Amino acid sequence: MRTQQLSRNLILPHFLIWAVTTLPALGAQAEENAEAWDALRDGQAVLMMRHALAPGTGDPDNFDLDDCNTQRNLSEEGRAQARAWQPLLNIRGISEARVFSSQWCRSMETATAMDIGDVKAWPSLNSFFSNRGDGAAQKRALIALVNELEQGLPVILVSHQVNITALTDVFPSSNEGLILALPLSENPEVLAHVTPGD
């Protein structure tokens, strides 16, 4: 009995120290993300995300844009990751969005599985890994396309790690999204990192 009491007396101060130092930081982070979600919902930002999990790197040598069998595709885990976006967006007050995607099958499947709006292919979001495209030209085209969009539903861009890194200097995980302030620029402001389940 005295051992249990002693244990509680030792644990309680450590918990209080953790609570005092950690909880305010978590609250500030949640508030910061809330402002980013507000900006996305209000048309002051866009969500740019990497496609969901597609194990491997790059694509086979026989890659054909029109044949998913020649590409690296989503795993079952990746499909589940993509579907997890809809409830997250719904909770944040987004039930419909304008969705633009790379033409790669893994990006199109991610965008479609989100089930948050019709998906339009944008070649400027296509991967340029292994010299499959012109990264600098695609970056300029993407910035222009996004900034020319009229006000309306929130905007979601589904692309690839190499594209997102070239634009933001962030190396995103599979299925990770960045909320980027508008207007887009060569060095856009990253308002938040967001992923379903966080």
N, C-alpha and C positions, 0 to 999 in steps of 0.2 A: 504494500500500500504506500509506504514512504517512498519507495523507488519510483512508483508511477507519479507521485506528487512532485518528486524531484525532477523527473523527466519533463513534466508539464512546465515546471518553473524554468527549465533551461530552454525549452522550445519556444515558449511565449515571447521572450525578449527578441529572439531571432526573427520570429514571424512579424512582430511589430516593426522592427527595423526594415524588413523587406517591404512591408505594407507602406511605410512612410516614404521609402525611397523609390519604390517601383510603381505604385498605383497612380501617383500624379503624372508620371511619364506616360503610362498607358492611357490615361484620360486625355492628356494633351495630344497624343498620337491619334486617338479616336476622333477628337475634335478637328484635328488637322485634316484627316481623311474625310470627315463629314463635309468640310468646306470644299474639298476636291470633288466629292460626289455632287454637291450642290452646283458647282461650276459645270460639271458634265451635263447634268439635267437641264441647266438653264442656258446651254449653248455657249458657254464661255470656255469650254475645254472639250477635248476628244479623248476617247479611250483607245490606245494603241496596244495591241496584245500579240504575243507570240502564240502560234498555233499550239494546240494541246499535244500531249506526249506522243511522239512518233519515234520509237527507238532507232538509234543509229546516227550517222552523220552524213550530210549531203544526200546525193541520189546516185543510183546505179549509172554506169557508163551509157547504158541504152535508154536513158531518160527520154521520155516523150511526154510533152505537156498534155496531150490529149489521151493518154493511156495511164490510168492510175496503177496498173500492174507493173509499170516501169518506174514507179516512184516509191519513196519512203512514205508509209501511210500511218495513220493513227492506230495505236493498239486499243484493246478494249478499255484499258485504264484511261487512255487519252480520250476516248469517246465519252466516258463517264465524266472526265474533267470538263469537257466542253459543255455537256448538259448541265453542269453545276452552275454555270453562269446565269442561267435564266432566273432561278430563285434569288440569287444575290442581287441581280439588277432589279428584280421586282421589289425586294425589301428596300432598295434605295430609291424607289419611286419611278423606276424606268420599266415600263411594260412593253415598249415598242421603240425601235431604234432604226436608224439608217446604217446598214452594215455593208462595209466594203472589204473585199478580200483579195489576197494574192490568188492567182489562178492555179497554184499548186493544189493538188487534191487534198493534202493534209490541212491546208488552210481553209479551203472551201468546205470541207467536212466539219471543221471546227466551227466555222461561221454558221453553217446550216444547223448543226446540232444545238447551238445556243438557243435557237427558236425564238428570236427576239425581233425578227424583221426579215424582209426580203434581202437577199444577198446579191450584191453587184460586184463583178470582178473588176479590179483595177490593176492593170499591168505594172503600174509604178510600185505596187506592193510585192511584186514577184521577187523571189530570192535572186541575189546576184553572187551567191557563194560559188566558188570554183569558176569564176568568170562567165556565169550564165547570163549576165546582164551588165548594164553600165550603172554602177552604184551612184555615182555623182549625178548623172542625168536623172535617174529615178528619184533620188532624194529631192532634187529641185522640182520635178514634176509633181511629186506627192505634196510638197508644201504648197504649191500653187493650187492644186486641185482642192485641197482641204480649205484653204483660205477663200476660195471662190464659192464654196457652198453657201446657199441661202440659209437663213434661220429656219429652224424646223425641229424635227425629232433629234434626240442625241445621236452622236456619230461614233461608230465603233469601227476600228481598222484592224484587220487580222493579217498578220504578216509573219516575218521570220526573224530569227535572232540577229542575223547580219544586218538587216535593214534597220531594226530598232537601235542596234548599237551604233550604226553609222549616223543616225539622227540624234541620239540622246547620250551617247557614251555609256549607256547602261547595258549590261549583259544579262538579259532576262532569262529566267527559267522557262521551261515549257509551261504554257498556259498562264504565264504571268502577264498582267496588264499594267500599263502606265497611264495615268491621267495627265494629259499634256495641256497646258494653257494655250488658248488661242489669242491672237493669231499665231500659227506655227511659224517658226523661224529656223535658221540654220542651227541654233542652239536653244531649243524650246525649254521652257520651264517645266520641270517634272513636279506636279502637284502631289502625287501619291503613287505608291506601288500597291496594286490590289490583285488578289487571287482568291477565288472561292475557297472557303474553309479557313481563311485567316481570321 
